[in-house]
């Protein structure tokens, strides 16, 4: 086992879900297929233009700060981060340096350094003929950056942290945080050392866009650093990229330090006194149930662990599940989860045209099953129907004669008929062939045209066959 200590700090960017961009009124839609549609003089840094801060974007960062129990700054400002690249038309990025909106906080038990707000850059496309095309639809999109303390010590911890942050962003409605679409991007600062009192030389892996890549990139870098240390080679502080195909990192450029960017307060933007501009207590009190709290609540329901994971990861599915439970009662939590996360998701996987029915109709269907009005088979059959066309399950069941019979006297007559018509099978059963019992159940169901309650049939059969 390696005696090297791995230390990881994460920087995570998330595009905020707002109607307009950070400094202008252009539509916040970086995924517009036509290039350079959502742009204006401010996006393109034309001379004489002035930025105006997006109030809602600032509030969303404050919301995240409240969700992670960070300290919301009283005073903050925006800074110019100076560097030249074609995706930054101004020659600088408006960001925050010494005075972020949020300081401290925790996610998944890991300490945060800060959360600040900046603008996203444009998107560069490198053509095979040596040209680079720049699409400015994304330029100026509000971008939240969260920075952790160097307190993560494995790829597994890093992935768990990033997953929990993604859930928080989705639960609070701050960002969709879809990594495949670039709405959430992860950068990992990685070092190894044998001395617990010292950090090794760190390297940063930029713009990782999936949890699998976070895991692979960190493990690759840790192995690379340890191998270099064992050989006595010097590790160079640098920025590296992740090659998904090769499953390896590669050098991009020498790592910049803060002084390289020549930060200074942006003179075109006002200073902000956040506690005067926003009601912080109101933002805290309006927070929804967060993923950690929802997970703790679900842990009391005795659900399968994979069911809990699905309900926690998909905020909409969790809300849908809760809505059904509010109608049928938490004592039916396992039954609802089985139909929702086994049968329903199974049907959706087979047929993409199907949709979840309204939660009220789903709850009615489960309620009929609980009351014994529908068999398990009948419940599943009607579920498939109302996923194709959302409709009242009781109306459908009544029109198609699917309501299960629970009339004891009526079912007792059927049991008596089946036993009288099956003398050979009765003799076999009484001679010890207990498997024959299900034959009788099947015959009873056949006579009732599938509408008899199978559980009640079994009780009546056991009594009659004594």
N, C-alpha and C positions, 0 to 999 in steps of 0.2 A: 504493500500500500504506500502511495506517495506521501512524503512528509512535507510537501509543499502546501502552502496555504494560498488558496485562490481568493482573490478579492475582486468584486464586480460592483460597479456603479452604473445605473441605467439612466439614460436620457430618452424620454418618450414624448414624441410629438403627436398631437391629435388635432385634426381639422374640426373646427367648431361648426355646429349646425345652426347657421343663421341665414336670414333671407338675403342679406347683402354682405359685401366684403368688409374688410377691417377699416379701410380709410375712405371709402367712397360708397356711392349708392348702386354700384354694379351688382348684378345678380351673383350670388354665391353658388356657382354651379361649375366646379372645376372639371366636370366630366362631360361637359358640352362637347359633342362630337366635332362640330365645326370649330376650327382653331380661331382664336382671337375674336370671339363674338362678345364675350362679357368683359369688355375693357373700355376704359375712358382715358382722358388726359391724366388723371391721377395715377391710374394703373401703369401708364406708360411714362410717368415722371416728366411730363412736359413742363417747360419753364413757367414759373408763375403759379403753378397749382399748389393747393394746400390740402393736407389730409385732415379728415374729421373722424375722431375715434368712434367706433361702433359700441354704443352703450350696452347692447344686449350681449356682445361678446365678452365684455368685461364682467358682466353679471354672471355669465356662465362659468368663468374661471373662479369667481368668488364662490359659486355653488359647489364646484369641485373641492375648493378649499374647505368649505364647511363639511362636506361629506367625509373628508379624510381627517377632520379635527385639526386642521392647520390654523395658523394665526393670520387673520386678514389684516393687511397693512392699513394703517390710517392714511399714510401718505405714499404715493407712488408716482412714477413718471416713466416716459418712454425714452429710449436711447437710440442713437444711430450706431449700428454695427457696420463698420466700413470694410468693404472688400469688393473687388471687381469680378463679376462673372456675368455672362450674357443673360442669365435668368433673373438678375437684379438690375432693372433699367436705371434705377437711381444711383447706382454705385455704392449703395448702402442698404441695409435691411433695418426697418424700424423694429426694435426689440426692447428688452429690458435687461438691465445689468445689475446694478447695486441695489435697486429698490423694487423687487418683484411684488406682485399682488398678494402672494401667499408664501409664508415661511413655515417650515416644519410640517408636522402631520405624519400619519402612518397609513400604509396600505399593506394588508396581509402581514402585519406585524413588523414591517420594515420601515425605518425612518426616512422621511423625505427631507431634502434640503430646501427646495423651493418649487413654486409653480408660477410661471410667468406667461405673458402674452406677447405674440409677435405676428408678423405677416408671413404667409407662405411665399415661396418663389414660383417663377414660371416653370414650365416643363420643356426640357430640351430633348429633341429626337435626333439621333445621329444616323445619317443616311449612308448607305453603302458606297456612294460616290464621293464621300468626303465632306458632304455638306452637313451643317447642323441647323435644324429648324427649331424655332422657339414659339411655343404657344403660351400666351399670357392670360388665358382664362383662369388659371390657378393663382396668378400673381395677386397678392393682396388678400387672399382668403385668410380669415382669422385662424391662427395656429397657437394652440396651447402647448407649452413645453413643461414637462414635469421632470425634476432631477432628484434622484435618490442619493442618500449618503452611501459611502462605499461599505455596505453592510450585507451584501449578498455574496454567498460563497459557493454556489454551484449553478450549473445550467438549469437544473430542476427548480431551484428557488427563483431564478430569474423568470422562467416561464410561468410559474405559479403567480408571481407578482404581476406580470403583464396581463395575465388572464383576469385577475381580480380587478385591475385598473380598467380594463376593457368593460367589464360588467358595470363598474361604478359609472363610467361615462354613458353607458346605454341606459342604466336605470334612471339617471338624473336627466336624461334627454339632452345632454351637452353635445354628444357626438355619436354618430353611428359606429365609429371606430372600426370600420371594416378594413382589415389589414391588406386584403387582396386588392382593394381599390385605392390603397395609399392613404386612407383616412387616419390610420394610426401607424406610426413608423418608430422603430426602436433602434437605439444606438447603445452599444455596450462598451464600457471602459473596463478592460481586463488586465490584471497583473497577478504574478505569483511570487511568493517569497517563502523562504524557510524561517525567517525571523518574524515572529508574530507582532513585534513592535514596529516593523517597517513594511512599507509597501514596495513592491517591485516596480520596474518601469512599465507604465501602462501603455496599451495600444487601444485605439477606439475602432470598433467595427460599425460602420455607418449604414443607415437606411435599411434595416432588416425588416422584411415585410411579411413574415409568418412566424408562428410560434415554433414550428419545426426548424426554421432557419435560425431562430434565436438559440435553440438548443444545440444545433449543429455548429454554428459559428463560435459559440463560447467554448464548447468542448474541443474544437479544433485549435483555437487560440491557446487554451490552457496547455494542451499537449505540445504545441509549437514552442511556447515559452519554457516549459520544463525541459524539453529536449535541448534548447539553446543553452539554458543554465547548466545542464549536465555536461555540455561540451565546452563550457567556459566562454561561450560567445556572448557578445553584448547585444541586448535587446534595444532596438531603436524605437523611440516614442514616435508613433506615426498614426495616420488614419488609414484604415484598411476597408476593403469591400468584401462582400460574400458572394462567391460563385456557386450558385445552386447546382449547376451541372457537375462541377468538379468536387463539390462538397468541401471547399477550401476557401480560406481568405486570401486576399492579394493586396499588395501595397498600392495605395493611391497617392498619398502626399505626406510630407512631413507635418506632424501635428502642430497646429497653431496654438498660441497662448492668447490670453485675453488682451494683452497689450498690443498684439498684432492687429487687432480689429479697431484700435483707437476709438473706443466707446466715448461718446459724450452725449449729454441730454439733447433731445431733439427740440430745437428752438421753435418749431412750427406747431407743437402740441402743448396743451396746457398741463400744468401740474394737477394731480388728482387727489382729493381728500375723500377716500372711499366711504368712510363712515358718515359723511355728509351727503354723498350722492346716493347711497344705497342703505336700505334698512337691513342690516346684517342679521339681526335676530329674526326678522320675518323670513329671510332666505333659509335660515337654519330650520325654522319651524315648518317650512313648506317642503322640506326634503322628503322624498318617498321612502318607503321601506328599502333599505340598502341590501345588497346581495348577502352580506354576512348575517344580517338579521333574518332574512328569508331562509337561508340555509339552516340556521338554528331552529327556526319554526318547523321546517320540514323534517328535521331530525326527530321530532316527536311523533311523526306520522308512521314510522316503521316502513318507510319506502325503501326499495332497492337503491343502492348507492348510485347506479347509473341513471335511475329515474331522477334522483335529486340533482345530479349534474346537469341533465337536460333542462330541468325546470329552472335551475339557477342561471345557466348560460343564456337561455332564451327568455328574456324578460317578458315578451308577449305571451309565450306559452305558459309561463308561471302565472301571469295575471289571468289568463283564460282558465287555468286549472283552479285558481282561487275563486273565481266567479262561480264555477260549477259547485265547488265545495260549499259556498255560502248558501246554495239552494238545497243541497242534499245532506249536508252535515259533515263535519270533520271526521266522524266515526266511520265514514265511507271513503276515507282518503285513499286507501290501497285499491279499492274497487275502481274508483275513478281513474287513478293512475294507470291501472292495467288496461282499461279500455282506451284511454287517451294516448298513452305512450307505447303501447304494444299494438293494439288493433288499428288505431287511427293512423299512427306514423307508418305502420306496415302498409296500409291502403294507399297513403300518399306516396310512398316509395314506388309502388307499382303503377300508379296512375297520377301523373302530374296535373291532370285536369280537375281532380277532386280538390275540395276546399273544406276547411273546418266549418261545421255548421255554427249557428249562433250559440253562444254559451247557454242561453235559456232553453233551446231545443235539445242540446246535449244533456243538460240537467234533467229535462223531462224524461228523456230516454233512460237515463240511469235510475231515475225515480221509479219508473215502471218496472225496471229490473229488480230493484230493491223490494218493491211491494209484491213481487212474484207474478206480475201481470205479463212479463216477458221472460222467456227462457234465455239462457246465454246465447244459444244459436239465433233466436229471434232478435235479440239485442244487436248482435253483430250484423245480421242481415239488414236491419233497419238503419244501423249506423252507416253502412255503405250507401244506402239510398239517400239519406239526408246530407251526406257529403257530396253527392252529385247534384242534388237540388234541395237546398235548405227548406225544410217544411216541418210541420208539427208531427212528431213521431206517433202521438196517440191517434191522430186522424188517419195516418197511413196504416197503422196497425189495425184499426177498426175496419177500414175499407178492405183490407186484405186478409181479414179473419186471422190475425196473428196474436190476439189477446189470449193469454194463457188462462185455462180454466182452473179455478181453485175451489170449485164446489165439491166438497168431500163426498156427498151422497152420490153425485153424478159419476165421480171418478171411482167410487167403490163398486158401482154397478159394472163399470168397464173391467175392473180387476176380477170380479166374480166371473164375468164372461170369458176372460182370457184363461183363467184357471180351469174352468169347466171344459174349455175347448182344447186343453193341453194336458191330458192325463199322463201321457208318456213322459213329458218334460217335468211334470210335477213329481212323478216317481223317481226320475233321475236326480232331481234336486234333493229330494228327501233321503236318497241313498248316499248323499255326500258330494254330489257334483254342484258345488256352490256357484261355479261360473255360470250355471244355467239361470241364475237370478236375473242377469241383465237381459236374457232372452225375454223374460216376462215384462221387464220394463219397456223393451223395444216394442213388444206386441201391444202394450197398453198405449204407448205413444202413437202407434199406427192407428189404433181404433179411435183415438181422440183426434186424429188428423193433425197431430203435432201440437195441439192446443192444451193438452193436459200438463199440469205441473209435475215434472219428473221427480222432484223431491217428495211430493205428496204421494205420487204413485209408489215410490219405494217404501214409504212408511206403511201404506195400506197393504202392499204385497207381503211385507215382512209379517204383518199381523195375520193376513189370510193364510199364509203358508205354514203357520205354526201347527 
